[in-house]
Amino acid sequence: WGIVGMLVGVIIAAQLVWPDLNLGFLHFGRLRPLHTNAVIFAFGGCALFATSYYVVQRTCHTRLFSDGLAAFTFWGWQLIIVLAAVTLPLGVTSGKEDAELEWPIDILVTLVWGVYG
């Protein structure tokens, strides 16, 4: 996800240099939220989940409480990322800076983070 987020960043940086690249769904205003959400939540969130699951098992010398809950957080987070990658370029947002995802996706985010906690 980090590579995808950075690639979108390169595309929007190129749009600043060559404004003629702003076409349809590839418009700067639609790709910028995708870039920030991909880098912060997709790349950063996956890194946080993976690192914490690894470190907790190693430092506490025990397995996770439930492998099923860990799998749910992984697949749930991937679903959130895919939903964001589809809805943000389509312009389906709440219109709030760094809180662009629509409320059904926000509920899923809350559910996944609650299970993670």
C-alpha positions in Angstrom: 0.0 0.0 0.0 2.9 2.3 0.6 4.0 2.0 -3.1 0.4 2.7 -4.3 0.1 5.8 -2.0 3.5 7.2 -3.1 2.6 6.5 -6.8 -0.5 8.6 -6.4 1.6 11.3 -4.8 3.9 11.3 -7.9 0.9 11.6 -10.1 -0.5 14.6 -8.3 2.9 16.2 -8.1 3.1 15.8 -11.9 -0.3 17.5 -12.1 1.1 20.5 -10.3 3.8 20.8 -13.0 1.6 19.9 -15.9 -2.0 21.1 -15.2 -3.2 19.5 -18.4 -3.0 16.1 -16.6 -6.1 16.9 -14.5 -8.7 14.7 -16.3 -11.9 13.2 -14.9 -11.3 10.9 -12.0 -7.6 11.7 -12.2 -8.2 15.3 -11.0 -5.9 16.7 -8.3 -8.8 17.4 -6.0 -9.9 13.8 -6.1 -6.5 12.2 -6.0 -5.0 14.2 -3.1 -7.4 12.7 -0.5 -6.6 9.3 -1.9 -2.9 9.9 -1.6 -3.1 11.1 2.0 -5.4 8.3 3.1 -3.3 5.7 1.4 -0.1 6.8 3.0 -1.5 7.5 6.5 -4.1 4.8 6.9 -3.2 2.1 4.4 0.5 2.0 4.8 0.7 3.3 8.3 -2.2 1.3 9.6 -1.0 -2.0 8.1 2.5 -1.3 9.6 1.0 -0.6 13.0 -1.1 -3.7 13.1 1.7 -6.0 11.8 4.3 -4.5 14.2 2.1 -4.6 17.3 1.0 -8.2 16.7 4.6 -9.3 16.2 6.0 -7.4 19.1 3.3 -8.3 21.6 3.8 -12.0 21.0 7.6 -11.8 21.3 7.8 -9.5 24.4 5.0 -11.3 26.3 6.1 -14.8 25.3 2.6 -15.8 24.5 0.3 -16.2 21.5 -2.5 -13.8 20.6 -5.8 -14.3 22.3 -7.5 -15.2 19.0 -6.1 -15.8 15.6 -9.6 -15.3 14.2 -9.8 -11.7 15.6 -6.3 -11.0 14.2 -7.5 -12.2 10.8 -10.6 -10.1 11.1 -8.6 -6.9 11.8 -6.4 -7.7 8.8 -9.1 -8.4 6.3 -11.4 -5.7 7.7 -8.6 -3.1 7.3 -8.0 -4.3 3.7 -11.7 -3.9 3.0 -11.6 -0.4 4.4 -8.6 0.5 2.2 -10.3 -0.8 -0.9 -13.5 1.0 -0.1 -11.6 4.2 0.4 -9.7 3.7 -2.9 -13.0 3.3 -4.7 -15.0 6.0 -3.1 -12.5 8.8 -2.8 -11.7 9.2 -6.6 -15.5 9.0 -7.3 -16.0 12.0 -5.1 -18.0 10.2 -2.5 -16.7 11.9 0.6 -17.8 13.7 3.7 -15.9 16.8 2.6 -13.9 17.1 5.8 -10.1 17.5 5.7 -8.5 14.2 6.7 -11.9 12.7 7.5 -13.2 12.2 4.0 -14.6 8.7 4.3 -18.4 8.3 4.4 -20.1 7.2 7.6 -20.6 3.5 6.7 -16.9 3.2 6.2 -16.3 5.1 9.4 -18.4 2.6 11.3 -16.3 -0.3 9.8 -13.2 1.6 10.9 -14.5 1.9 14.4 -15.5 -1.8 14.5 -12.0 -2.9 13.3 -10.2 -0.7 15.7 -12.5 -1.9 18.5 -11.6 -5.5 17.8 -7.9 -4.5 17.5 -8.1 -2.9 21.0 
